[in-house]
Amino acid sequence: MATLGQGGPEIYPLVLGTNTFGWTSSENDTRTVLDDFVTAGGNLIDTADVYSAWAPGHSGGESEIILGRWLATSGKRSKVLIATKVSQHPQYPGLAARNIEAAANESLLRLGTDVIDLYYAHFDDAKTPLEETAAAFDKLVKEGKIRAIGISNYSAERVEEWFRIARANNLTLPVALEPHYNLVTRKHYERNLLPVARREHLAVFPYFALAAGFLTGKYRSEDDLQGKQRAGMVKGYFSKEGLDVVAALDDVANAHHVAIATVALAWLRHQPQIAGPIASARIPEQLPALLDSTKLELGDDELARLDKVSATVPER
């Protein structure tokens, strides 16, 4: 297993995403998914303060609230690591120091915990000096409110700049990177972010690991998107080349008698620097296919085939 930073806790090779909590997942289903994930050995749960502000009638923080209720009643806080994020909540936009502190305090309240195990800068904030942001995160570490720092949706250059600033000012270094990376979105991460992640020994946790469901095989044409809540997210992945990737996944999945999603996640797990892909289960019945990916070993020929077909997908 990978670790969260040098000498940090070991991470189960699958991270449970929670963007459906309080949105498309019922609270009962959410609790079952969380219980089953932990029972299987899972220990890192990924949320954000903005989940699910995009839904009608929501204001952000819904996922953290539901996760916090489960933490309070399950007795499993000591068994899990909680990752959340700052910069996109409607009340706490950006990465100014005062905003980071206020947003972190609100996340702690919603989660009902006294420490966040991994706190991400969710999106870069060009209006705030990176020196201010890095110092604010370091302050939270020193105050014991967060244990580790992560970076998400930053360019390679800005990640490198964060490290330069942190080293020059003796600030806590980030240990995790959360990029958009999957079999149909490869080129930006592999060309730009992977070299930095290797150099800085970052644990990488890719989001949209299943391309918003496209890599589960349930969307074989745009007609399949009609009436689906996530249609807007999935539509951008459609292309002839993308469907060729799904077909190749289908072949490999049939050979192993597993779900297509299992193979897509296993491919990610085989990639350098990947500590664990992030995937969500809207209902408990979707979780076993995700968990199976942690045990599936793909052959060199299968990896080569998936590498080749996915390399033809146009850059998004």
PATORMI-161778 format. One record per residue (C-alpha): residue number from 1; residue in three letters; y, z, x. Coordinates in Angstrom, 3 decimals. Example, Ala and Ser with C-alpha at 12.3 -4.5 7.8 and 13.67 -1.06 7.14 Angstrom:
BEGIN
{1 'ala' {-4.500 7.800 12.300}}
{2 'ser' {-1.060 7.140 13.670}}
END
This chain:
BEGIN
{1 'met' {0.000 0.000 0.000}}
{2 'ala' {3.585 -0.602 1.026}}
{3 'thr' {6.006 2.285 1.414}}
{4 'leu' {9.548 2.831 0.212}}
{5 'gly' {11.247 2.933 3.592}}
{6 'gln' {9.695 4.024 6.858}}
{7 'gly' {7.678 7.152 6.154}}
{8 'gly' {8.576 6.993 2.459}}
{9 'pro' {6.213 7.282 -0.497}}
{10 'glu' {3.490 4.698 -0.981}}
{11 'ile' {4.080 2.154 -3.734}}
{12 'tyr' {1.365 0.851 -6.042}}
{13 'pro' {1.378 -2.966 -5.663}}
{14 'leu' {2.787 -3.550 -9.145}}
{15 'val' {6.094 -2.227 -10.490}}
{16 'leu' {6.515 -1.643 -14.212}}
{17 'gly' {9.614 -3.314 -15.590}}
{18 'thr' {11.315 -1.708 -18.580}}
{19 'asn' {13.808 -4.267 -19.841}}
{20 'thr' {11.881 -4.458 -23.135}}
{21 'phe' {12.075 -0.695 -23.741}}
{22 'gly' {14.308 0.001 -26.714}}
{23 'trp' {14.626 -3.731 -27.340}}
{24 'thr' {11.443 -5.696 -28.110}}
{25 'ser' {9.044 -2.785 -27.477}}
{26 'ser' {8.584 0.037 -29.955}}
{27 'glu' {8.802 3.555 -28.578}}
{28 'asn' {5.155 4.209 -29.388}}
{29 'asp' {4.099 1.089 -27.492}}
{30 'thr' {6.388 2.055 -24.634}}
{31 'arg' {4.748 5.460 -24.298}}
{32 'thr' {1.275 3.920 -24.289}}
{33 'val' {2.254 1.369 -21.657}}
{34 'leu' {3.728 4.088 -19.444}}
{35 'asp' {0.705 6.351 -19.822}}
{36 'asp' {-1.730 3.520 -19.101}}
{37 'phe' {0.279 2.345 -16.095}}
{38 'val' {0.253 5.808 -14.515}}
{39 'thr' {-3.433 6.324 -15.328}}
{40 'ala' {-4.201 3.091 -13.455}}
{41 'gly' {-2.369 4.411 -10.377}}
{42 'gly' {1.062 2.875 -10.959}}
{43 'asn' {3.974 4.932 -9.704}}
{44 'leu' {7.216 2.900 -9.556}}
{45 'ile' {9.096 2.250 -12.798}}
{46 'asp' {12.107 -0.065 -12.717}}
{47 'thr' {14.993 0.181 -15.170}}
{48 'ala' {18.781 -0.324 -15.221}}
{49 'asp' {21.704 1.289 -16.967}}
{50 'val' {22.571 -2.024 -18.663}}
{51 'tyr' {19.175 -2.418 -20.423}}
{52 'ser' {19.536 -3.542 -23.240}}
{53 'ala' {23.271 -4.014 -23.814}}
{54 'trp' {22.719 -7.703 -24.618}}
{55 'ala' {20.870 -6.914 -27.859}}
{56 'pro' {22.846 -6.735 -31.118}}
{57 'gly' {23.924 -3.182 -31.844}}
{58 'his' {23.040 -1.948 -28.359}}
{59 'ser' {25.480 -0.537 -25.831}}
{60 'gly' {23.338 -0.154 -22.700}}
{61 'gly' {21.206 2.742 -21.520}}
{62 'glu' {18.565 2.323 -24.231}}
{63 'ser' {15.764 1.792 -21.710}}
{64 'glu' {16.775 4.842 -19.669}}
{65 'ile' {16.917 7.006 -22.810}}
{66 'ile' {13.398 6.059 -23.919}}
{67 'leu' {12.073 6.456 -20.383}}
{68 'gly' {13.760 9.854 -20.200}}
{69 'arg' {12.113 10.993 -23.424}}
{70 'trp' {8.710 9.996 -22.042}}
{71 'leu' {9.419 11.846 -18.775}}
{72 'ala' {10.365 14.957 -20.740}}
{73 'thr' {7.269 15.015 -22.950}}
{74 'ser' {4.550 13.523 -20.730}}
{75 'gly' {4.754 15.979 -17.839}}
{76 'lys' {4.388 13.034 -15.442}}
{77 'arg' {7.741 13.101 -13.640}}
{78 'ser' {6.059 14.199 -10.405}}
{79 'lys' {3.645 11.248 -10.603}}
{80 'val' {6.265 8.500 -10.745}}
{81 'leu' {9.250 7.107 -8.900}}
{82 'ile' {12.215 5.988 -10.991}}
{83 'ala' {14.387 3.071 -9.953}}
{84 'thr' {17.581 2.269 -11.835}}
{85 'lys' {20.719 0.246 -11.186}}
{86 'val' {24.499 0.261 -11.409}}
{87 'ser' {27.275 -2.344 -11.890}}
{88 'gln' {26.467 -4.070 -15.194}}
{89 'his' {26.758 -1.369 -17.881}}
{90 'pro' {29.661 -2.272 -20.210}}
{91 'gln' {31.291 1.118 -19.613}}
{92 'tyr' {30.616 1.143 -15.871}}
{93 'pro' {31.125 -2.371 -14.519}}
{94 'gly' {31.413 -3.032 -10.809}}
{95 'leu' {30.767 -1.040 -7.661}}
{96 'ala' {33.915 0.976 -7.022}}
{97 'ala' {33.116 4.451 -5.686}}
{98 'arg' {34.374 6.318 -8.762}}
{99 'asn' {32.389 4.028 -11.046}}
{100 'ile' {29.159 4.402 -9.031}}
{101 'glu' {29.405 8.187 -9.196}}
{102 'ala' {30.123 8.220 -12.947}}
{103 'ala' {27.358 5.721 -13.727}}
{104 'ala' {24.822 7.620 -11.619}}
{105 'asn' {25.649 10.852 -13.449}}
{106 'glu' {25.171 9.121 -16.801}}
{107 'ser' {21.840 7.632 -15.694}}
{108 'leu' {20.655 11.064 -14.569}}
{109 'leu' {21.534 12.477 -18.002}}
{110 'arg' {19.803 9.675 -19.904}}
{111 'leu' {16.707 9.931 -17.716}}
{112 'gly' {16.683 13.724 -17.929}}
{113 'thr' {16.038 14.090 -14.220}}
{114 'asp' {17.925 15.634 -11.323}}
{115 'val' {17.317 12.774 -8.894}}
{116 'ile' {16.941 8.988 -8.984}}
{117 'asp' {14.267 7.896 -6.528}}
{118 'leu' {15.677 4.408 -5.901}}
{119 'tyr' {19.222 3.412 -6.895}}
{120 'tyr' {20.197 -0.259 -6.769}}
{121 'ala' {23.491 -2.024 -6.495}}
{122 'his' {22.561 -4.377 -9.343}}
{123 'phe' {24.949 -7.261 -8.650}}
{124 'asp' {27.463 -7.774 -5.866}}
{125 'asp' {31.063 -6.859 -6.666}}
{126 'ala' {33.404 -9.082 -4.654}}
{127 'lys' {36.454 -7.160 -5.913}}
{128 'thr' {35.378 -3.906 -4.255}}
{129 'pro' {35.231 -3.565 -0.455}}
{130 'leu' {31.625 -3.266 0.641}}
{131 'glu' {32.661 -0.330 2.828}}
{132 'glu' {33.589 1.583 -0.337}}
{133 'thr' {30.333 0.721 -2.100}}
{134 'ala' {28.094 1.595 0.860}}
{135 'ala' {29.905 4.904 1.373}}
{136 'ala' {29.566 5.781 -2.329}}
{137 'phe' {25.812 5.217 -2.246}}
{138 'asp' {25.537 7.266 0.937}}
{139 'lys' {27.448 10.092 -0.753}}
{140 'leu' {24.932 10.147 -3.608}}
{141 'val' {22.080 10.419 -1.077}}
{142 'lys' {23.771 13.283 0.740}}
{143 'glu' {24.420 15.063 -2.579}}
{144 'gly' {20.738 14.745 -3.469}}
{145 'lys' {21.384 12.666 -6.582}}
{146 'ile' {19.470 9.658 -5.250}}
{147 'arg' {16.703 9.431 -2.670}}
{148 'ala' {16.917 5.810 -1.544}}
{149 'ile' {19.208 2.788 -1.787}}
{150 'gly' {18.315 -0.701 -3.003}}
{151 'ile' {20.194 -3.997 -3.187}}
{152 'ser' {19.741 -6.617 -5.919}}
{153 'asn' {21.279 -10.063 -6.460}}
{154 'tyr' {23.192 -10.123 -3.168}}
{155 'ser' {23.428 -13.071 -0.817}}
{156 'ala' {21.727 -12.753 2.561}}
{157 'glu' {25.125 -12.593 4.222}}
{158 'arg' {26.244 -9.697 2.076}}
{159 'val' {22.992 -7.812 2.654}}
{160 'glu' {23.535 -8.214 6.389}}
{161 'glu' {27.134 -7.049 6.004}}
{162 'trp' {25.979 -3.905 4.152}}
{163 'phe' {23.688 -3.065 7.072}}
{164 'arg' {26.446 -3.678 9.625}}
{165 'ile' {28.815 -1.385 7.733}}
{166 'ala' {26.181 1.311 7.253}}
{167 'arg' {25.239 1.347 10.936}}
{168 'ala' {28.850 1.326 12.112}}
{169 'asn' {29.682 4.304 9.877}}
{170 'asn' {26.398 6.231 10.133}}
{171 'leu' {25.645 5.697 6.455}}
{172 'thr' {22.231 5.699 4.771}}
{173 'leu' {20.529 2.317 5.141}}
{174 'pro' {19.068 0.465 2.140}}
{175 'val' {15.268 0.341 2.004}}
{176 'ala' {14.625 -2.087 -0.876}}
{177 'leu' {15.598 -5.556 -2.035}}
{178 'glu' {15.161 -6.850 -5.602}}
{179 'pro' {15.528 -10.649 -5.721}}
{180 'his' {14.769 -13.319 -8.309}}
{181 'tyr' {11.501 -14.720 -6.949}}
{182 'asn' {8.402 -16.273 -8.486}}
{183 'leu' {6.234 -19.385 -8.284}}
{184 'val' {8.911 -21.549 -9.906}}
{185 'thr' {11.907 -19.926 -8.162}}
{186 'arg' {11.056 -19.808 -4.467}}
{187 'lys' {13.497 -21.591 -2.247}}
{188 'his' {16.556 -19.327 -2.191}}
{189 'tyr' {14.575 -16.190 -1.438}}
{190 'glu' {12.288 -17.737 1.146}}
{191 'arg' {15.039 -19.612 2.970}}
{192 'asn' {17.789 -17.009 2.915}}
{193 'leu' {16.668 -13.501 1.948}}
{194 'leu' {13.180 -13.271 3.436}}
{195 'pro' {14.403 -13.431 7.070}}
{196 'val' {16.810 -10.541 6.401}}
{197 'ala' {14.144 -8.531 4.582}}
{198 'arg' {11.789 -8.949 7.538}}
{199 'arg' {14.431 -8.033 10.087}}
{200 'glu' {15.517 -4.926 8.201}}
{201 'his' {12.008 -3.898 7.062}}
{202 'leu' {13.020 -3.986 3.398}}
{203 'ala' {10.441 -3.444 0.682}}
{204 'val' {10.856 -6.417 -1.658}}
{205 'phe' {10.347 -6.050 -5.417}}
{206 'pro' {10.799 -9.448 -7.116}}
{207 'tyr' {12.132 -9.474 -10.674}}
{208 'phe' {11.290 -12.193 -13.219}}
{209 'ala' {7.955 -12.265 -11.409}}
{210 'leu' {6.469 -14.078 -14.416}}
{211 'ala' {9.571 -16.223 -15.003}}
{212 'ala' {10.395 -14.471 -18.297}}
{213 'gly' {6.893 -15.295 -19.560}}
{214 'phe' {6.770 -18.946 -18.475}}
{215 'leu' {4.103 -18.098 -15.877}}
{216 'thr' {1.847 -16.495 -18.460}}
{217 'gly' {0.928 -19.933 -19.796}}
{218 'lys' {1.981 -19.225 -23.370}}
{219 'tyr' {4.840 -21.741 -23.247}}
{220 'arg' {3.423 -25.216 -22.604}}
{221 'ser' {6.265 -27.100 -24.320}}
{222 'glu' {9.756 -26.325 -25.479}}
{223 'asp' {8.424 -26.314 -29.045}}
{224 'asp' {6.567 -23.129 -28.103}}
{225 'leu' {9.930 -21.412 -27.657}}
{226 'gln' {11.029 -21.842 -31.258}}
{227 'gly' {11.943 -18.494 -32.792}}
{228 'lys' {11.168 -16.491 -29.639}}
{229 'gln' {13.624 -13.756 -28.605}}
{230 'arg' {13.423 -14.707 -24.928}}
{231 'ala' {13.759 -18.459 -25.485}}
{232 'gly' {17.042 -18.647 -23.601}}
{233 'met' {15.566 -16.964 -20.540}}
{234 'val' {12.428 -19.107 -20.486}}
{235 'lys' {14.000 -22.488 -21.167}}
{236 'gly' {15.527 -22.766 -17.706}}
{237 'tyr' {12.084 -22.803 -16.109}}
{238 'phe' {10.851 -25.854 -17.984}}
{239 'ser' {10.283 -28.984 -15.888}}
{240 'lys' {7.370 -31.305 -15.234}}
{241 'glu' {6.883 -29.617 -11.872}}
{242 'gly' {6.989 -26.176 -13.453}}
{243 'leu' {4.313 -27.150 -15.942}}
{244 'asp' {2.232 -28.462 -13.036}}
{245 'val' {2.415 -24.937 -11.565}}
{246 'val' {1.161 -23.478 -14.842}}
{247 'ala' {-1.713 -25.974 -14.862}}
{248 'ala' {-2.695 -24.988 -11.318}}
{249 'leu' {-2.528 -21.310 -12.262}}
{250 'asp' {-4.747 -22.063 -15.230}}
{251 'asp' {-7.407 -23.588 -12.968}}
{252 'val' {-7.371 -20.637 -10.563}}
{253 'ala' {-7.407 -18.140 -13.438}}
{254 'asn' {-10.433 -19.821 -15.013}}
{255 'ala' {-12.272 -19.706 -11.686}}
{256 'his' {-11.736 -15.933 -11.508}}
{257 'his' {-12.079 -15.276 -15.251}}
{258 'val' {-8.647 -13.648 -15.380}}
{259 'ala' {-5.359 -14.318 -17.170}}
{260 'ile' {-2.820 -16.794 -15.804}}
{261 'ala' {-0.298 -13.954 -15.402}}
{262 'thr' {-2.785 -12.130 -13.175}}
{263 'val' {-2.878 -15.043 -10.736}}
{264 'ala' {0.913 -15.519 -10.729}}
{265 'leu' {1.436 -11.869 -9.804}}
{266 'ala' {-1.381 -11.908 -7.250}}
{267 'trp' {0.256 -14.894 -5.527}}
{268 'leu' {3.450 -12.852 -5.165}}
{269 'arg' {1.503 -9.897 -3.823}}
{270 'his' {0.139 -12.138 -1.051}}
{271 'gln' {3.635 -13.138 0.122}}
{272 'pro' {5.322 -11.501 3.142}}
{273 'gln' {7.470 -8.402 2.583}}
{274 'ile' {6.468 -8.092 -1.070}}
{275 'ala' {5.818 -4.432 -1.846}}
{276 'gly' {5.129 -5.117 -5.502}}
{277 'pro' {6.272 -7.625 -8.128}}
{278 'ile' {8.054 -6.277 -11.197}}
{279 'ala' {6.472 -7.168 -14.529}}
{280 'ser' {6.947 -5.914 -18.075}}
{281 'ala' {4.412 -5.295 -20.819}}
{282 'arg' {6.049 -5.503 -24.232}}
{283 'ile' {2.906 -4.116 -25.866}}
{284 'pro' {-0.051 -2.213 -24.374}}
{285 'glu' {-2.376 -5.205 -24.771}}
{286 'gln' {-0.339 -7.118 -22.168}}
{287 'leu' {-0.725 -4.485 -19.453}}
{288 'pro' {-4.350 -5.082 -18.304}}
{289 'ala' {-3.571 -8.619 -17.094}}
{290 'leu' {-0.734 -7.226 -15.005}}
{291 'leu' {-2.850 -4.422 -13.557}}
{292 'asp' {-5.648 -6.862 -12.702}}
{293 'ser' {-3.282 -8.597 -10.264}}
{294 'thr' {-3.446 -5.602 -7.929}}
{295 'lys' {-7.165 -6.212 -7.352}}
{296 'leu' {-7.320 -10.012 -7.329}}
{297 'glu' {-7.727 -11.519 -3.871}}
{298 'leu' {-6.911 -15.217 -3.777}}
{299 'gly' {-8.659 -17.512 -1.330}}
{300 'asp' {-6.768 -19.439 1.338}}
{301 'asp' {-7.419 -22.706 -0.485}}
{302 'glu' {-6.102 -21.273 -3.743}}
{303 'leu' {-2.972 -19.934 -2.077}}
{304 'ala' {-2.423 -23.273 -0.356}}
{305 'arg' {-2.748 -25.131 -3.654}}
{306 'leu' {-0.273 -22.856 -5.395}}
{307 'asp' {2.101 -23.086 -2.443}}
{308 'lys' {1.972 -26.879 -2.498}}
{309 'val' {2.449 -27.417 -6.216}}
{310 'ser' {5.216 -24.795 -6.508}}
{311 'ala' {7.113 -26.263 -3.545}}
{312 'thr' {7.853 -29.350 -5.675}}
{313 'val' {9.743 -27.380 -8.349}}
{314 'pro' {13.463 -28.262 -8.285}}
{315 'glu' {15.734 -25.494 -7.053}}
{316 'arg' {17.401 -23.647 -9.917}}
END
